[in-house]
Amino acid sequence: MSTKQRGSGWSIKLVFTFYKLFGYTFIYYLMYPVTFFYFLVAGNVKEALRDYYKHINKPFNHWVYFEHLRHFAISMCDRFVSKVSPKDYTFEIQNEKALLKTLHSGSILLLSHFGGWSTAGNCFEDLKINIVMQEVLLQEIKHIEESLHTRKSNIHIIDLAKGGIFVSLEIAAALLRDEVVAMMGDRATDTKNAQAVDFFGQKANFNKNPFYLAYKTEKPLIALGVVYQKPQCYKIDFIKITMDKNNHQTEEIERAMQIYADFIAMLVVQSPKQWFNLYPFWKEKA
């Protein structure tokens, strides 16, 4: 499954222009009227979020919907601003040295469509991160992102659209160089890689590919959650998931995937408005 990037080129370009002219505080408050526009027009997102809040057993109303959209708007702003001003962002990380040591030794990083993963990637400039993904960006958004004047990026996209052989070779080369290979654990771009696990009391599809890769390569598997705290400040939660090659592959992957799903569920309970899988997540069938 591929998912079209939410947002529009004109709105992002306008906001980024205001950032360059007036600074971050201005665009932070600008997100209120921008959010209100999408609050009025994004009916399909509203229905998806209504289903989401029902599953996590939390109330959903107009204000919750507005705030959820506003958090998404902030994450989109930070995605672009952090590319040109990474030093303006701070991250609270418990056991930061342990995390960075593991990542620098070559590892598989489990990302999710939660919080500000793209902002964190832009700011950790000393880490070479290879993101395996197939995200269909709106052309005008992609043009804006590629036109930003930044230093040489530490982010490399391994495009799933280029085929299995290309992707496998790119992943293998990155791990041999002791670089980070990052994959989205909460969304499978291909139905053959989707596997259902328990998520808030019901089966939902997650991506089994990173778990298969970790089992085969015996590389460390790190699940990461980048949680928005306040303007330009995020908290990073992570867990290390150990894969035991002495156990059968299928059973070990299922066990590890459930640990990951439980970790995401914990993040969702703590910060429900930062879930950005804006489609009917439990209804997506493999």
Contacts in CASP RR format, 6 or more apart in sequence:
PFRMAT RR
TARGET T0000
AUTHOR 0000-0000-0000
METHOD contacts of the structure
MODEL  1
MSTKQRGSGWSIKLVFTFYKLFGYTFIYYLMYPVTFFYFLVAGNVKEALR
DYYKHINKPFNHWVYFEHLRHFAISMCDRFVSKVSPKDYTFEIQNEKALL
KTLHSGSILLLSHFGGWSTAGNCFEDLKINIVMQEVLLQEIKHIEESLHT
RKSNIHIIDLAKGGIFVSLEIAAALLRDEVVAMMGDRATDTKNAQAVDFF
GQKANFNKNPFYLAYKTEKPLIALGVVYQKPQCYKIDFIKITMDKNNHQT
EEIERAMQIYADFIAMLVVQSPKQWFNLYPFWKEKA
1 187 0 8 1.000
1 188 0 8 1.000
1 189 0 8 1.000
1 190 0 8 1.000
1 191 0 8 1.000
1 194 0 8 1.000
1 284 0 8 1.000
2 134 0 8 1.000
2 135 0 8 1.000
2 136 0 8 1.000
2 189 0 8 1.000
3 135 0 8 1.000
3 136 0 8 1.000
3 187 0 8 1.000
3 279 0 8 1.000
4 136 0 8 1.000
4 138 0 8 1.000
5 135 0 8 1.000
5 136 0 8 1.000
5 137 0 8 1.000
5 138 0 8 1.000
5 141 0 8 1.000
6 45 0 8 1.000
6 72 0 8 1.000
6 76 0 8 1.000
6 278 0 8 1.000
7 38 0 8 1.000
7 76 0 8 1.000
7 138 0 8 1.000
7 141 0 8 1.000
8 138 0 8 1.000
8 140 0 8 1.000
8 141 0 8 1.000
9 138 0 8 1.000
9 140 0 8 1.000
9 141 0 8 1.000
9 144 0 8 1.000
10 140 0 8 1.000
11 34 0 8 1.000
11 37 0 8 1.000
12 76 0 8 1.000
12 80 0 8 1.000
12 141 0 8 1.000
12 144 0 8 1.000
13 140 0 8 1.000
13 144 0 8 1.000
15 27 0 8 1.000
15 30 0 8 1.000
15 31 0 8 1.000
15 34 0 8 1.000
15 77 0 8 1.000
16 80 0 8 1.000
16 81 0 8 1.000
16 144 0 8 1.000
18 26 0 8 1.000
18 27 0 8 1.000
18 30 0 8 1.000
19 26 0 8 1.000
19 27 0 8 1.000
19 77 0 8 1.000
19 81 0 8 1.000
24 81 0 8 1.000
24 88 0 8 1.000
24 231 0 8 1.000
24 232 0 8 1.000
25 231 0 8 1.000
27 77 0 8 1.000
27 81 0 8 1.000
28 74 0 8 1.000
28 77 0 8 1.000
28 231 0 8 1.000
31 70 0 8 1.000
31 73 0 8 1.000
31 74 0 8 1.000
31 77 0 8 1.000
32 70 0 8 1.000
34 73 0 8 1.000
35 66 0 8 1.000
35 69 0 8 1.000
35 70 0 8 1.000
35 73 0 8 1.000
36 66 0 8 1.000
38 45 0 8 1.000
38 69 0 8 1.000
38 73 0 8 1.000
39 62 0 8 1.000
39 65 0 8 1.000
39 66 0 8 1.000
39 69 0 8 1.000
42 69 0 8 1.000
45 69 0 8 1.000
45 278 0 8 1.000
46 65 0 8 1.000
47 280 0 8 1.000
48 278 0 8 1.000
48 279 0 8 1.000
48 280 0 8 1.000
48 281 0 8 1.000
49 60 0 8 1.000
49 65 0 8 1.000
49 68 0 8 1.000
49 278 0 8 1.000
50 60 0 8 1.000
51 280 0 8 1.000
51 281 0 8 1.000
51 282 0 8 1.000
51 283 0 8 1.000
52 275 0 8 1.000
52 277 0 8 1.000
52 281 0 8 1.000
53 59 0 8 1.000
53 60 0 8 1.000
53 64 0 8 1.000
53 272 0 8 1.000
54 60 0 8 1.000
55 200 0 8 1.000
55 202 0 8 1.000
55 281 0 8 1.000
55 282 0 8 1.000
56 200 0 8 1.000
56 268 0 8 1.000
56 269 0 8 1.000
56 272 0 8 1.000
57 200 0 8 1.000
58 64 0 8 1.000
58 272 0 8 1.000
64 273 0 8 1.000
67 273 0 8 1.000
68 272 0 8 1.000
68 273 0 8 1.000
68 275 0 8 1.000
71 115 0 8 1.000
71 228 0 8 1.000
71 273 0 8 1.000
71 274 0 8 1.000
72 276 0 8 1.000
72 278 0 8 1.000
74 228 0 8 1.000
74 231 0 8 1.000
75 115 0 8 1.000
75 116 0 8 1.000
75 118 0 8 1.000
75 119 0 8 1.000
75 228 0 8 1.000
75 274 0 8 1.000
75 276 0 8 1.000
78 89 0 8 1.000
78 116 0 8 1.000
78 118 0 8 1.000
78 119 0 8 1.000
78 232 0 8 1.000
79 116 0 8 1.000
79 118 0 8 1.000
79 119 0 8 1.000
79 122 0 8 1.000
80 144 0 8 1.000
80 145 0 8 1.000
80 148 0 8 1.000
81 88 0 8 1.000
82 88 0 8 1.000
82 89 0 8 1.000
82 118 0 8 1.000
82 119 0 8 1.000
82 121 0 8 1.000
82 122 0 8 1.000
82 123 0 8 1.000
83 122 0 8 1.000
83 145 0 8 1.000
83 148 0 8 1.000
83 150 0 8 1.000
83 153 0 8 1.000
84 148 0 8 1.000
84 149 0 8 1.000
84 150 0 8 1.000
86 122 0 8 1.000
86 123 0 8 1.000
86 125 0 8 1.000
88 232 0 8 1.000
89 119 0 8 1.000
89 123 0 8 1.000
89 232 0 8 1.000
89 233 0 8 1.000
89 234 0 8 1.000
90 232 0 8 1.000
90 233 0 8 1.000
90 234 0 8 1.000
91 120 0 8 1.000
91 123 0 8 1.000
91 226 0 8 1.000
91 233 0 8 1.000
91 234 0 8 1.000
91 235 0 8 1.000
91 236 0 8 1.000
92 229 0 8 1.000
92 233 0 8 1.000
92 234 0 8 1.000
92 235 0 8 1.000
92 236 0 8 1.000
93 99 0 8 1.000
93 235 0 8 1.000
93 236 0 8 1.000
93 238 0 8 1.000
94 237 0 8 1.000
99 222 0 8 1.000
99 236 0 8 1.000
99 238 0 8 1.000
100 127 0 8 1.000
102 220 0 8 1.000
102 222 0 8 1.000
102 240 0 8 1.000
103 109 0 8 1.000
103 127 0 8 1.000
103 180 0 8 1.000
103 222 0 8 1.000
104 127 0 8 1.000
104 178 0 8 1.000
105 178 0 8 1.000
105 220 0 8 1.000
106 175 0 8 1.000
106 178 0 8 1.000
106 179 0 8 1.000
106 180 0 8 1.000
106 181 0 8 1.000
106 219 0 8 1.000
106 220 0 8 1.000
107 180 0 8 1.000
107 181 0 8 1.000
107 219 0 8 1.000
107 220 0 8 1.000
107 221 0 8 1.000
107 222 0 8 1.000
108 175 0 8 1.000
108 180 0 8 1.000
108 181 0 8 1.000
108 182 0 8 1.000
108 183 0 8 1.000
108 210 0 8 1.000
108 213 0 8 1.000
108 214 0 8 1.000
108 217 0 8 1.000
108 219 0 8 1.000
108 220 0 8 1.000
108 221 0 8 1.000
108 222 0 8 1.000
109 129 0 8 1.000
109 180 0 8 1.000
109 181 0 8 1.000
109 182 0 8 1.000
109 183 0 8 1.000
109 222 0 8 1.000
109 224 0 8 1.000
110 182 0 8 1.000
110 183 0 8 1.000
110 185 0 8 1.000
110 210 0 8 1.000
110 221 0 8 1.000
110 222 0 8 1.000
110 223 0 8 1.000
110 224 0 8 1.000
110 241 0 8 1.000
110 260 0 8 1.000
111 117 0 8 1.000
111 131 0 8 1.000
111 182 0 8 1.000
111 183 0 8 1.000
111 184 0 8 1.000
111 185 0 8 1.000
111 224 0 8 1.000
111 225 0 8 1.000
112 184 0 8 1.000
112 185 0 8 1.000
112 186 0 8 1.000
112 223 0 8 1.000
112 224 0 8 1.000
112 225 0 8 1.000
112 264 0 8 1.000
112 267 0 8 1.000
113 184 0 8 1.000
113 186 0 8 1.000
113 187 0 8 1.000
113 275 0 8 1.000
113 276 0 8 1.000
113 277 0 8 1.000
114 186 0 8 1.000
114 225 0 8 1.000
114 226 0 8 1.000
114 227 0 8 1.000
114 264 0 8 1.000
114 267 0 8 1.000
114 268 0 8 1.000
114 274 0 8 1.000
114 275 0 8 1.000
114 276 0 8 1.000
115 225 0 8 1.000
115 226 0 8 1.000
115 227 0 8 1.000
115 228 0 8 1.000
115 234 0 8 1.000
115 271 0 8 1.000
115 274 0 8 1.000
115 276 0 8 1.000
116 226 0 8 1.000
116 227 0 8 1.000
116 228 0 8 1.000
116 234 0 8 1.000
116 274 0 8 1.000
117 224 0 8 1.000
117 225 0 8 1.000
117 226 0 8 1.000
119 226 0 8 1.000
119 234 0 8 1.000
120 224 0 8 1.000
120 226 0 8 1.000
120 234 0 8 1.000
120 236 0 8 1.000
121 127 0 8 1.000
121 129 0 8 1.000
121 154 0 8 1.000
121 155 0 8 1.000
122 153 0 8 1.000
122 155 0 8 1.000
124 154 0 8 1.000
125 151 0 8 1.000
125 154 0 8 1.000
126 154 0 8 1.000
127 154 0 8 1.000
127 180 0 8 1.000
128 154 0 8 1.000
128 156 0 8 1.000
128 174 0 8 1.000
128 177 0 8 1.000
128 179 0 8 1.000
128 180 0 8 1.000
129 154 0 8 1.000
129 155 0 8 1.000
129 156 0 8 1.000
129 179 0 8 1.000
129 180 0 8 1.000
129 182 0 8 1.000
130 156 0 8 1.000
130 157 0 8 1.000
130 158 0 8 1.000
130 170 0 8 1.000
130 171 0 8 1.000
130 174 0 8 1.000
130 179 0 8 1.000
130 180 0 8 1.000
130 181 0 8 1.000
130 182 0 8 1.000
131 155 0 8 1.000
131 156 0 8 1.000
131 157 0 8 1.000
131 158 0 8 1.000
131 182 0 8 1.000
131 183 0 8 1.000
132 158 0 8 1.000
132 160 0 8 1.000
132 167 0 8 1.000
132 171 0 8 1.000
132 181 0 8 1.000
132 182 0 8 1.000
132 183 0 8 1.000
132 184 0 8 1.000
132 209 0 8 1.000
133 157 0 8 1.000
133 158 0 8 1.000
133 159 0 8 1.000
133 160 0 8 1.000
133 183 0 8 1.000
133 184 0 8 1.000
133 189 0 8 1.000
134 159 0 8 1.000
134 160 0 8 1.000
134 161 0 8 1.000
134 189 0 8 1.000
137 145 0 8 1.000
156 174 0 8 1.000
158 167 0 8 1.000
158 170 0 8 1.000
158 171 0 8 1.000
158 174 0 8 1.000
158 181 0 8 1.000
159 167 0 8 1.000
160 167 0 8 1.000
160 189 0 8 1.000
160 190 0 8 1.000
171 181 0 8 1.000
171 213 0 8 1.000
174 180 0 8 1.000
174 181 0 8 1.000
175 181 0 8 1.000
175 217 0 8 1.000
175 219 0 8 1.000
181 213 0 8 1.000
181 219 0 8 1.000
183 207 0 8 1.000
183 209 0 8 1.000
183 210 0 8 1.000
183 213 0 8 1.000
184 207 0 8 1.000
185 206 0 8 1.000
185 207 0 8 1.000
185 209 0 8 1.000
185 210 0 8 1.000
185 260 0 8 1.000
186 206 0 8 1.000
186 207 0 8 1.000
186 264 0 8 1.000
186 277 0 8 1.000
187 206 0 8 1.000
187 207 0 8 1.000
187 277 0 8 1.000
188 194 0 8 1.000
188 195 0 8 1.000
188 205 0 8 1.000
188 206 0 8 1.000
188 207 0 8 1.000
188 208 0 8 1.000
188 209 0 8 1.000
188 286 0 8 1.000
189 207 0 8 1.000
191 286 0 8 1.000
192 286 0 8 1.000
193 207 0 8 1.000
193 208 0 8 1.000
193 209 0 8 1.000
194 205 0 8 1.000
194 206 0 8 1.000
194 207 0 8 1.000
194 208 0 8 1.000
194 284 0 8 1.000
194 286 0 8 1.000
195 205 0 8 1.000
195 206 0 8 1.000
195 207 0 8 1.000
195 208 0 8 1.000
195 253 0 8 1.000
195 254 0 8 1.000
195 257 0 8 1.000
195 286 0 8 1.000
196 203 0 8 1.000
196 204 0 8 1.000
196 205 0 8 1.000
196 206 0 8 1.000
196 286 0 8 1.000
197 203 0 8 1.000
197 204 0 8 1.000
197 206 0 8 1.000
197 254 0 8 1.000
197 257 0 8 1.000
197 258 0 8 1.000
197 261 0 8 1.000
198 258 0 8 1.000
198 261 0 8 1.000
199 206 0 8 1.000
199 261 0 8 1.000
199 264 0 8 1.000
199 265 0 8 1.000
199 282 0 8 1.000
200 265 0 8 1.000
200 268 0 8 1.000
202 282 0 8 1.000
203 282 0 8 1.000
204 261 0 8 1.000
204 281 0 8 1.000
204 282 0 8 1.000
204 284 0 8 1.000
205 284 0 8 1.000
205 285 0 8 1.000
205 286 0 8 1.000
206 257 0 8 1.000
206 260 0 8 1.000
206 261 0 8 1.000
208 253 0 8 1.000
208 257 0 8 1.000
210 221 0 8 1.000
211 221 0 8 1.000
211 243 0 8 1.000
211 253 0 8 1.000
211 256 0 8 1.000
211 257 0 8 1.000
211 260 0 8 1.000
212 249 0 8 1.000
212 253 0 8 1.000
213 219 0 8 1.000
214 220 0 8 1.000
214 221 0 8 1.000
214 241 0 8 1.000
214 243 0 8 1.000
214 256 0 8 1.000
215 243 0 8 1.000
215 245 0 8 1.000
215 249 0 8 1.000
215 252 0 8 1.000
215 253 0 8 1.000
215 256 0 8 1.000
218 243 0 8 1.000
218 245 0 8 1.000
220 240 0 8 1.000
221 240 0 8 1.000
221 241 0 8 1.000
221 242 0 8 1.000
221 243 0 8 1.000
221 256 0 8 1.000
222 238 0 8 1.000
222 239 0 8 1.000
222 240 0 8 1.000
222 241 0 8 1.000
223 238 0 8 1.000
223 239 0 8 1.000
223 240 0 8 1.000
223 241 0 8 1.000
223 259 0 8 1.000
223 260 0 8 1.000
223 263 0 8 1.000
223 264 0 8 1.000
224 236 0 8 1.000
224 237 0 8 1.000
224 238 0 8 1.000
225 236 0 8 1.000
225 237 0 8 1.000
225 238 0 8 1.000
225 267 0 8 1.000
226 234 0 8 1.000
226 235 0 8 1.000
226 236 0 8 1.000
227 234 0 8 1.000
227 235 0 8 1.000
227 236 0 8 1.000
227 237 0 8 1.000
227 267 0 8 1.000
227 270 0 8 1.000
227 271 0 8 1.000
227 274 0 8 1.000
228 234 0 8 1.000
228 271 0 8 1.000
228 274 0 8 1.000
229 235 0 8 1.000
237 267 0 8 1.000
239 259 0 8 1.000
239 263 0 8 1.000
241 256 0 8 1.000
241 259 0 8 1.000
241 260 0 8 1.000
243 252 0 8 1.000
243 256 0 8 1.000
244 252 0 8 1.000
245 252 0 8 1.000
247 255 0 8 1.000
267 274 0 8 1.000
268 275 0 8 1.000
END
